[in-house]
Amino acid sequence: MAKRDYYEVLGVTRGASADEIKKAYRTKAKELHPDRNKDCKVSEAAFKEANEAYECLKDDQKKAAYDRFGHAAFENGGGGFGRGGNGHGDFGSAFADVFEDLFGDMMGRRGGGGNGRSRASRGQDLRYNLRVSLEEAFTGTQKAISVPGSVACGGCNGTGAEGSVEPATCPTCSGMGKVRASQGFFTVERTCPTCNGQGQIVKNPCKQCQGAGRIEKERQLSVNIPAGVETGTRIRLASEGEAGMRGGPSGDLYIFIEVQEHPIFIRDGRMLACQVPVSMISAALGGEIEVPTIDGGRSRVKIPPGTQSGKQLRLRGKGMPPLRHGPGMNGEAGDMLIELSVETPVNLTARQRDLLREFEAIQADNSPQTQGFFHKIKGFWDEMKG
């Protein structure tokens, strides 16, 4: 049976780059891997075919020979590129090229590995949820927080060994952190059992940290909260996360801000809203009221005569500042909306009730909304009767 074109097997064109070829092979390997296609002879054969194609095309010399002569370049030892004259290639070698990309995390790739590489690993990032008041979000503030986590061990300076002695290379994996074993036609990598993937071993572990190079300790930090923060704002403190293993760099600390609800103001981005009750008399005759502002001040607002509930008045520049800017910057702070709510009086005295009845008897066409509403109702009823 004639062999398929290697480029066709991997699904790439003849002008494909080395990265494109590798990416195509990774996709095929994931799709056809025997662990994902149990007892499927077709997938197993296709997996071998993809390995053979990649083994050829990943090598510049083999690829050049194949581009010129096709499969004939590897028949009968042609060109010196064949493996035992069968042209099948080394499946284990081909698969190992992308094994870490495909299954590295599953097999404990974290920390990397290689002869001479440092086994120090970066510490984890930490998250801290911090609640601030709306006033603090307006002005900006400094907050002291307590962060539990790991810090570098002072007894061994983070090396994990007594006397700060550098760890030795693991004899089992030679510093790789992984060991390889052949299983059938491909090679499997596993985390080294001696060093647990670290690539190094500590002969005399530090008594304070038991060889980890770090200890648990609560730290006190001061966090600068800029003016204008909102719920969901994230502040990054570099290198304030977990300490790294055996002298590795520390992770980062992320502060997530939550702005508390306010008893007076409602926030929407840089806009603030405030609902203010006004008396029926002030709403009818007009007047002035005094309203609070988020900076702790007061503003006088004129109420137009004949004001209805729900009317909004705007105070320019009395809202929240933009993030990373101060509250006093002209033209950049948001506005404050005042929504008026006309309040109906309660617990009337006899005299007050008499006055209201007298007013009702002499009022003219000065309730347009009421009159308009009942005019619509009358039309609706007339239409139903018709």
C-alpha positions, -999 to 999 in steps of 0.1 A, spaced: 0 0 0 15 34 -10 24 57 18 6 89 22 24 122 17 39 133 50 26 168 47 -9 154 40 -6 132 71 0 162 93 -24 185 75 1 212 65 14 226 32 49 220 18 59 255 26 49 252 63 74 264 89 90 243 116 66 258 142 36 251 120 47 215 115 52 210 153 18 226 161 1 203 135 18 173 150 8 183 185 -28 185 174 -26 150 158 -9 135 188 -36 148 211 -63 135 189 -48 101 181 -29 92 213 -36 56 224 -46 67 260 -75 86 244 -84 59 219 -84 26 239 -82 -5 217 -87 14 185 -64 -1 158 -72 27 133 -62 55 157 -30 35 167 -20 31 131 -27 68 124 -7 78 155 23 58 142 19 74 108 19 109 123 50 100 144 68 88 112 59 120 93 69 143 121 102 124 127 111 132 91 98 167 87 112 180 120 148 173 108 160 199 83 182 173 64 155 147 62 130 172 52 152 185 24 157 150 11 120 142 14 111 174 -4 134 164 -33 129 126 -36 98 119 -16 96 85 2 122 71 -22 148 91 -2 145 66 27 140 34 8 169 9 7 190 31 29 188 59 4 204 91 16 215 75 48 184 88 66 165 56 71 162 37 104 170 1 97 159 6 61 122 7 69 117 45 71 95 43 102 116 66 123 120 68 160 85 71 174 97 78 209 120 105 198 93 123 178 67 121 206 92 132 232 97 165 213 62 176 222 55 154 252 59 182 277 37 206 257 10 180 257 12 164 291 38 184 310 14 198 336 -2 164 342 32 147 347 45 174 371 63 197 347 60 226 371 94 240 379 110 230 346 141 209 345 174 205 328 210 198 337 225 227 355 191 244 359 182 259 392 155 239 411 143 271 428 106 277 420 85 308 421 61 312 450 23 313 444 4 345 439 -20 355 468 -53 372 468 -66 395 495 -102 410 496 -102 445 511 -134 464 519 -132 502 519 -159 529 525 -172 551 498 -155 581 515 -122 562 514 -127 554 477 -134 591 471 -103 605 488 -79 575 486 -63 561 518 -36 539 533 -48 505 547 -28 483 570 -35 446 563 -23 413 578 -14 387 551 -8 350 561 16 332 539 52 319 535 84 339 538 120 329 531 135 310 560 161 330 579 178 300 592 190 288 558 186 320 538 160 302 517 182 273 505 165 247 526 199 233 539 217 238 572 244 264 570 229 277 537 247 249 518 235 247 482 214 216 474 230 188 455 220 175 420 196 146 423 215 114 413 184 97 400 174 122 373 207 141 370 189 174 378 161 169 352 134 165 377 119 137 355 128 102 345 120 86 312 109 51 305 101 34 272 66 19 269 61 3 235 66 27 207 68 59 227 86 73 257 69 83 290 82 110 313 74 109 350 83 131 380 115 119 396 105 99 428 138 108 446 136 146 444 98 150 436 106 169 405 129 194 421 160 181 404 180 187 436 182 171 470 190 186 504 214 164 523 211 183 556 176 199 557 172 231 577 155 224 611 134 255 609 118 249 575 125 211 570 142 218 538 115 238 521 134 271 523 104 289 536 82 291 567 47 302 575 44 337 589 18 365 590 31 398 576 18 433 581 16 454 550 5 489 542 -15 493 510 -20 525 491 -56 528 479 -59 554 452 -88 578 448 -116 566 425 -113 528 431 -145 507 425 -156 473 435 -135 449 414 -105 472 412 -73 451 415 -41 463 430 -9 443 424 19 443 450 49 427 433 68 400 452 45 402 482 30 368 476 42 334 488 80 330 491 96 308 465 109 273 472 146 271 480 155 307 472 131 311 443 114 345 436 83 354 456 49 355 439 27 386 438 -1 398 461 -33 410 444 -56 432 464 -93 431 453 -113 461 463 -149 460 475 -165 494 481 -192 492 508 -227 504 502 -234 539 516 -265 549 536 -270 582 516 -253 579 482 -257 554 454 -227 550 431 -227 543 393 -191 546 381 -181 583 386 -218 593 391 -233 596 426 -271 597 432 -289 609 463 -327 608 470 -339 638 489 -374 642 504 -391 676 501 -424 687 516 -455 691 496 -455 728 503 -419 733 491 -426 712 460 -456 734 452 -442 768 460 -405 762 453 -376 770 476 -342 759 486 -328 728 503 -294 718 517 -279 685 505 -247 666 516 -218 659 493 -194 630 494 -165 653 504 -183 661 537 -195 695 525 -230 709 518 -246 724 487 -277 745 485 -301 735 457 -331 755 444 -364 736 440 -385 749 411 -422 756 419 -445 728 409 -418 701 414 -431 665 410 -416 634 426 -388 619 406 -374 652 393 -336 651 391 -312 680 397 -275 678 388 -245 691 408 -216 693 384 -183 678 396 -197 665 429 -194 628 421 -164 604 423 -130 612 409 -115 591 381 -91 564 391 -55 575 395 -65 612 397 -72 634 426 -108 645 436 -101 682 429 -93 680 392 -118 702 373 -138 686 346 -128 650 355 -149 642 385 -184 628 379 -216 646 388 -241 641 416 -277 636 408 -304 647 433 -337 629 429 -365 647 447 -393 628 464 -424 648 473 -435 637 508 -472 636 517 -478 649 553 -491 624 579 -507 627 613 -526 659 603 -544 680 629 -580 689 625 -570 724 614 -546 711 588 -573 687 574 -598 717 572 -573 738 553 -566 710 528 -603 704 522 -607 742 517 -578 741 492 -592 712 474 -625 730 470 -610 761 455 -582 746 434 -584 752 397 -567 734 368 -534 731 385 -530 693 386 -522 685 350 -510 649 356 -542 640 376 -564 656 351 -547 640 321 -548 605 338 -585 606 345 -592 620 310 -576 589 296 -597 567 319 -629 584 309 -620 578 272 -612 541 280 -645 536 297 -665 553 269 -647 531 244 -656 499 263 -693 510 266 -694 516 228 
